[in-house]
Amino acid sequence: VDPEIWTKFSWRAQQIAARTHEPDLCYIFRAFARADWFDQNLLTTYLGRLHRRLHSFHLPDVAVLLEAFANPRFRQSAYLQKTLLQ
């Protein structure tokens, strides 16, 4: 993982989060989880946005989000529970 690239990617992902919808929202979140690139600001931004958009998710979107939650650093029990109940 190249820190320079992921730092820039994280910054840009936070900028566009408010305009991003599913499934892209889930794919971006999963990319960070897979790379294990933890940024508290990104996590907070994306968990909030995912929570607000959860009502619009389809099964494939939920599956991608669950893949991201496989990384314990990206899994928050309240959000995991809400996703599973979706």
N, C-alpha and C positions, 0 to 999 in steps of 0.2 A: 504494500500500500504506500503510495507516494503522498506524504503529508501535504505537500504544496498543492497538489491537484485536489485532494479531498477537502482541504481547508477552503479553497475557492468554490468547490462544488457545494459545500455546506452553506457557505455565505449566499450563493445564488439560489439554492433550494429554499432558503428561508425567505428570500425576497419574493419568490413567485408562489409561495405556499397559499396565500390568500386567493390566488387566481387559478389554482390547480384543482382539478376534479378527478374523480375516479375514472379510469383505473390508474392514471399517471401518478396520482397521489400515493397509491399503494406501492407502485413500482419504485418510486424514488425512495420511499421509506425502507423498502426491502433492500435496495442497493446499499444503503448505509448500514443496515443490520448485517448483511452478508460480508461487507468489508470490515465490519466491527469498528467503524469509525464513529466514535461516541462524541457528540457535541451536545451539551445540556440544552443550549438554546434551540438547536435543531430539534431535539427530542421533544421539548416543550411545545414548540411551534407545531410540529407534525402531529403529535398526539391530540392537541386541541383541534386541529383542522380535521383529522380523521374522525374524532368524536362528533364534530358538527356535521360531517358528511355521511356518517354511518347509515343513516336512514335511506340513502340512495344507493348503497352498495348492492351488487349482485353477487351470487355465489362465487364466481371467479375472483372478484375483488376481495372478498372475505378470505379466500384461500391464500392469496398473495400476502395479505396482512398477517395471517397466521404463520406463514413462512418467516416473516420478519420477526414475529414474536418468539420464534425458536431461539433467537439470541437473547439470553437472559438479561443483558444490559438494556435491551429495547422493550422488554416485556414488563408491563406494569399490571398488576393483578386486576385492578378495576377496569382497565381498558380491555384486557384479555376477556374478562367476564362479559363485558358489554358486547364484544365482538361475537362471542360464542352464543349469546342470546339473540343476536340479530337474526 
